[in-house]
Amino acid sequence: MASYETSRKVSVATTVEPTETSPLLDRKLSRASVIWQKSTIYRVLFCGFLVSLTFGVTQVPIIYVFGLMNCEEYYRHHPSPPSALDRCKVHEIEAGTARQVALLGAGTTLFGVVNLFFTGWTIKAFGIKKSLLLTVFLPAIRLAIQNIGVELGAGVGILIVQLSQIITVVGGPVGYMLSLNSLATEVVEPVERTATLGRLSGCAMFGTALGFLAGGLIGDAFGIIWPFRVTVGLFIISCLYVQLCLPDVHNPDIESKASKSLSSFFDPVKMFAPQKWQLSNGKVQIEYGVLLLGLGTFLGVLSTSYIGTLLQMYATDIFDFGTSENGLLIFVNSLVRGLFLTFVFPIIISAGREWLDKRNQVSESAKISASESGIPDIPVSPAEIAADARPMEGGREPVEPLKPAGAKAGNKAERQSFRFDLLFTKYSLIADGLLTGLATFTTAGWQLYVIAVILPLASGTGPAAKGTILQMCPPEQRTDALSAISLVELVARLSSLSVFGLVFAAFAETGQPNLTFTCNAGIAVVGFAILMFARFPPDGSRRLTKDDEDD
């Protein structure tokens, strides 16, 4: 989107004519040049919807395809049954299909973890846009290979599809969301980051839900191979959209030479290490805020990730729900969750920050010093202008927005961005625990639809946690911070499937599968208890770097 960048900056430059002896105007120009148009974030949000839809189209058909290919492979070594109606309704075939699907899921998750680290490194090495293009283009190659596997069918087809998942290491759904989150945080003001991350999650959820629906409809209407063919086309369209419609954002703090080295590959894990801070009185103490935030987020995602599967299994076992009823149940749940994150979550964040701001109007607890925030001062007096009448060092524009010298660091926007996000992360977990616990007492099928509607009303823990960790780290570590929380969420989802799958099976054997909801609620409450100890560093303190420790 180089043409868009050029036109945007030229239009700004024509409004101000700086001179060689007026650095104040230069800084104003620099400030204007990093203010993005409102339409930019809308294009980022639509990209989240489009790419999530593309990834979702094959999710339903691929399970059916595995069943067909496994069935075909079975009858290569066994005689065909007299009736073709129940040809694939054989326990060996069903068990084999389950194993292959489980292997596919495990491989996707494992490769997704590696993709998370790889994408974080490519963002720092090549920039956000190139990283995003990579994570969208390479899955198109994977789908092209899967098309060959589905065409061949049987055991060879299964093997080709399974091996194609290796491409997920360099391009997959985990990586593209990290790239989009990073892009979204760069094109909005700092105070809008948390709300924007919530909107992006909601748009991605809309796309995924529509992709599930579209994949099934396309497969039924045109044949099971067509969802895979359509997905290749959608990935190509997504690549063109990224290239033509999204800006090429560069942050010198992130794209440093040190960040491009392979040693920075595992920097996201280092984010959880306790950090040393020097207090205003000179005392040094260790802060565990990021570590506690990660643990609380892990437990929160662990308690909620299995809800979709749990609702379906519980509805099937207890209330005899069929495919259509379960489909409607999950569609309602996904729709409400998407609506909440897209429209309600940003309003809550904004209103909550205003409430907290009014509550602490004269409090010094939210002050941010100019040196810590990395935001340079604008000289306002003639003496300051004369003293600073020199070219900007290295000719580089400041990455962060400017603020007037002498202005209080505790202004409205800055106070809001530091406190309420963490508060919301804490209490969304306890709300989620209470609402999930209500499902324990369901006695009729229609009540599950009510549960499916109210459970998403406690959503937002993930976006709020991302917004919080961005406040806890310096600008050059934003990508690593987002990668760290994404890694926590990914591991929690994987753990949730295995842990609560066993829990549900154990309670089902005793005839009380509803108690699984109670366990989910209990995990959320434990996460809330851990997050109660998470905090920002004390006011007036500063982070100690390696250079400080060496001195």
N, C-alpha and C positions, 0 to 999 in steps of 0.2 A: 504494500500500500504506500509505496514511496511517493506517488503523485499526490495522495491525500495529505501526507505529511508536509510536502513542499507547499501545497496550496494553503494549508492551515497556518504554517509559520509565516508565509509571505503576507497573508492577510493581516496578521498581527503586526508585522514589521512596518506596514504602510501606515499604521495608525500612530506610530511613534518614531521620531527621527532623532536618534541619539547622536551626540557629538563626542569628540575625543576627550573632552574635559568634563564630561557629565556621566560618571560611573553610575549614579543613581538611576539614570534613564536606562543604562545598560542592564541593570539588575531588574528593573521593571520589565524590560523586554524579555529577559530570561524567565522571569516569573510567568509572563503571559504565554511564553512558548511552551510551558509544561501544563497549561490548563486545557483539558480535553473537552471537545464538544459533547453535549449530552447524548447525541446519537451514537457515539463511540461505545458506550457501555451497553446500549441496546443491541448493537451488533455483536458484542461479546456474549450477551445473554442468549441471543438467537443461535449463535454458534454452539453454545452448550446444549440447546434444545436439539439442533440438527444432528450433531455428532452422537448424542445419546440415543436419539431415535435410530440412527444408523447402526450403532452397536446392538440395539435391542431387537432388531428385525429377525435375527437368526437364533435368538435365545430359546424360543419355543420350538421352532422346527428342528433344531439340532438334536433335541432329545428324541423326537419322533424318528428322525433319520437314523439315529443310532439303533433304535429298535428294529427298523427295517433292514439295515445292513447286518445286524447281528442275526436276525432271522434268516436272511439269505445265506450267511456263512454257515449257520447251523444245518440247513438242509442240503448243503454241499457234502455233508458227511453223514446225513441221516435220511431215511426214506421219507417222502412227502406223505402227509396224512390224507385220509380219504376225503375229508371236508376241508375246503380252502377257507371257510369262514373264520375258523379259529386257528388258522395255520400258525400264528405267532404266539398264541396263548399257551406257551409251554414254560414250565418253571425254569428250565435251564436257560432258555432265551431271555426271560425276564431278569434272571439273576445276572446273566452276562451283560445285558444292557445296563443294569444298575451299576455294575463294576466299571464299565466303560465310561458312564456318565460321571461317576465318582472320580475316576482317574482324570477325566477332562477337567473337572472342577478343581481338583488338587493341583494339576499342572498349571491351569490358568492363574490360580492364586499364587503359587510359587513364582512363576514367571512375572506375575504382576508386582510382587515385592521387588524383584530385581529391576523391573521397569521403572519403579518409583525412584530408585537411586539413580538409574541411568538418565531419566528425564531431568532430575534435579541437576545433574552434572551438565547435560546438554544446554540447559537454560543458562547456566553460568558460563559455558564455553562458547556458545553460538548465539545466544539471545532467545527471548521467549517465542517470537514468531517462528523461527526456524525449528525450534523444539516442537512447537505445536504442529507444524507441517509434517514433521517426522512421525509424530504419534498418530497422525490421521492417515498419512499415505501408506505406511508400512502395513497396517491392518488390511488395506485394499489388496496387497499382495497375498496376505494370509488367506483372505476370502477367495481369491482367485485359485489358490492351491486347494482350498476346501471344495470348491466347485468340481475340481478334477476328482477328488476323493469321493464325493457324492455320486458323480457320474459312473465311476468304476464300481462302487458299492462293495458289499461283502467285507471280508477281513482286510483286504488291501485298502478299501476305502476308509475303514475305521483307522487303520495305521496312518494313512496320509493325513487325515483330519487331526489325529492326536499329535503327530510330528509338526504339523503346521503351527501349533500353539507356541512353539519355541520362538516364533517371530514376536510374540507378545513381550519378550524381553526388551526389544527396542521400540515397540509401538503397541500400545494397548489402552484400555479405558482408564486405568489408574494414572498413567502418565499424561493423558490428554486433560484430565480434570486438574492435575497439578499445574500444567501449563496455563490452562484457562484461569485458574484461581490466581496465579502469579500475574497474568495479564490484567485481570480485573482489579487487583490491588494497585497496579501502576497507573491506571487511567482514571481513577477516582480520587477525590480528596481523602486524606487519612481518616477523617471522621465518618466517611461513608463506607469504609472497607467492610466492616462486619455485616451491615445490611446488604451490601452488594454480594458478598459471599453466600448469604442466605438466599437471595434471589437467584443466583447462579445454580445453587443446589435444587431449588424448586423448578427451574426451567429444565434442568437435566432430568429431573424426575418425571416431568410431563413428557419429555422425549422418550424416556425409557418405557413408560406405560403405553404410549402410542405405538412404539416399536413392537412391543409384545403383541398388541392387538393386530397391527398391520402384518406381522410375520405369519400369524395364524390364518388371517383372511387370504393373504396372497397364496399361501401353500394350499389351502382348500380350493381356491378358485383356479389356479393355473398349474398346480403340481408342486411337489415338495422341493424340487430343485430351484424354483423361481425365487424364493426368498434369498437364497445365496447369490443368485445373479443380480437381483435388485440391490443387494447390499454393496456389491462391488461398485455399481453405478453411483450409489449414494455416497460412498467414500470418496470417489473422484469428484463429485459435486462439492463435498465438504472441503476437499483440498483447494479447489478453485475459490470457494467462498473465503477461506482463511487467507489465501494469497491476495485476493482482490479487495476484500472488505474490512480486514482487520489491520490496525496500525502496526508498524514495526517499532517496538519500544525498546530502548536501550537504557539500562541503568548502570553507569560506570562503577558504582559501589559494588554491584553484584557481579558484573562481568569483568572482574579484575584478573590479573595474570595468575595470582595464587589460586583463585577459584577454578581456573581452567585445568589445573594439575589433577592427575588421577588421585592424589592424596586427599582431595576434597570429596571423593566419591561417597564416603560414609559420614560426611559432616552432619546430616540430619540426626543420626544417632547421638552425636556429641552434644546436640542441643539439650538433652535431658541431664547432662552432667551438672551437679551443683556449681553455682557461680559465686565468686568472691566479690563483695561490694564494700566500698569504704564509706562509712557513715559520715555525717557532717561533723562529728566530733573527732574524726580521725580513726575511729575504731573499725577494724575489718571483721566482717561476718559473712557467713555462707548463706546463700538464699536457695531454697528448694522449690520456688514457685513453678518453674517450667516442668520439673519432675512430677510434682503433685498434680499439675494440670493434665499431664499426660496420663497418669494413673487414673484420675477421675474420669477423663474422657474414654479411656479404655473400658472401664466398667460400665459407663453409660452406653456405649455402642454395643458392648457385650450383652447388655440387658434388653436392647431394642432390636438388634439385627435379626433375631429368630422369630420376631412377632409375626411377620408375614407367613412364614411356613407353619408356625404354631397355630395360627388362626385356621388355616386350611386343614391341618391334621385334626385339630380338635373338632372343627365343624363336621368333618367327614366321619370321625369315629363316634361322636356323641349325637349329632343331629342329622346324620345321613345326607350331608350336602353332596351334590354331584358336581360335575365339571363346571356347569353354567353358574350354579350358586357360588362356588368358590371363586370363579372368575370375576363375578360381580363384587364379591366381598373384597378381593384384593384391589380391584379397580377403584372402588369407593375409597379404600384406605390410601391408595397412592394419589388419587385425585385430591383428597382433602389435605394430604401432606404437602403436595405440590402447591396448592392454593395458599396454605398457611405460610410456607417458606417464602413464596414469591410476593405476597401482598401483606400478610399480617405481621410476620416476623420483623420486617424493616420498621413498621409503625411502632411495634413494642420497643425496639432498640432506641428509636428516636425519642419516644415519649419517656422511656425510662431514664435516658440520659438527661433530659430536661428536668425530670423530677429530682434526680440525684444532684443536678447542678443547683437547683433552687434550695435543696436541703443543705448544701454545703457552700453557700454563696461566699461567705467570708473565710472559709476554711483554707488553710495553707497546704492541706494534704494532697491536693491535686496539682501543685505547681510543677512545671517542667522547666528546668533551666535551659537557656539557649544552647549551652555547651553540650548538654546531654541529648537534646532532641536533634542536634545537628542542623538547626535552622538558623542561618545567618541573619544578623541585624541589618536593617536599612538605616543608613545615616540620615538624620533629620535636621541637623544644624549645619550652617555653612562651614564651621570649623571641621566638623566630621567629614563633610563632603570633600573639602580641600585636602584633608589628611589622607583620604582614601581615594584620591583621584589618580588611580593607576589601573592598568588593564587587569582583567580577571586572570588569575594564575592559570597558566596552561590553556587559556581560552575556553575553559570548560564552563558550562552552565551549571548552577547548583541544582541538585536533584530534588531537594525538598522545597516547598513553597517558602517564600520570604515573609518576614514579619517586621513591623516597625521596631526600631531600637527603643528600649525602655518600656515597651508594651509588656504587660503582665503575661507571664507564661501560663497563668491559670485562666486564660480566657475560656469562653463557653465551649468552643469546639474541642479544645485540648482537654479540658476537664472531663467532658463527656466521653472522649475516646479512651480514657484510661480506667474507668471504674465500673461502669454498668455492665460491660461485656462479661467480666468475670462474675459479677453478681448474677446475671442471667444464666450463665453456664451452671452455676451451683444450683439455683432453684428450679431450673428446667428439669434437672435430674430427679429432685424430690417430687415434682409434679408428675413426671413420667412414672415414677414408682407408684404413686397413689392411683393414677388412672389405670395402669396395668393391673394393679391389684384388684380393681373392680371386676375384671374379667373372671376372676375366681368364682364369682357368685352367679354366673349366667345359668339360667335354667331353661331358656327357649332360644330357638334359632335366630329369631328376629333381634334378640339382644346382642348377638355378635355383630350385626350391622351397626348398631349403636356404638359398640366398642370400637369398630373400625373407623367410625367418624370422630370419636373423642380422643383416641390415642394420639393422632397427629397433632393435637392441640398442645402437646408438650414437646414438639419438635424444636430443633434449633440448637441443640447442644453442640453439634459439630461445627456449624458456622460461627457460633459464639466463641467456641474454643479457639478456632483459627484466628478470629479477630483479637482475642486476648493474647495469644502467643506472639502475634505481630507487635503488640504493645510492649511485650517483655524483652524483645530483641532489638538490636541495632538495625538500621536499614539494609546493610550489606548481608544480613542473615535472613532476610524475608523468605527467600526460596527454601532455605534449609528448614525454617520454622514451619512453613506450610507442608513440606515433605515429612517432617517429624510427626505432625498431627495426622496426616494422611496415612502414614505407616502404622500408627496406633490404631486408626479406624480399620485398616485392612486386616491386621492381625486379630483385632477383636471380632470382626465378622467371621473369619475363619474359625476362631475358637468357639464362637457362638453356635455354629452349625454342629460341631462335634459335642460340645458340653451339653447343650440343651436338647440335642437329639437323644443322648443317653438319659437325661433327666426325664424327658417326656416318656420314653420307653419304660423307665422304671415305675413312674406313676401310673402309666396305662395298665401295667400288669396288676397293680393294686386296685384298679377301677377308679382312680382319682386323678385323671390327667389334668383336671383344672388347677391342681396345685402347682403345675409348671408356671402358671401366671404369677403365683405367689413368689416363686423363686426368682422370676424375672424382676419383680418389684423389689425384692430384698437386695438383689445385686445393685439396682439403681440407687437404693438408699445408702448402701455402703459407699458407692461412688460419690454421693452427696457428702457423706461424712468426711471423706478424704479431701474433697474440694474445699471444705470449710477451713482447712489449714493453708490453702493456697492464697498467696497475696503478692502484691507488687512490692518491690524493694522500698525501704523507708524513704521518706521525703528528704531531699538534700543529699542523698547518697549517689555514688557513681560506680559504674562497673569497672573492676580492675582488669586490665589486659595483661598479656604476657610481658609486655615491655615494662608495665608498672611493677610487676612482681620481680623482674630482673633488677630494676633500679633499687 
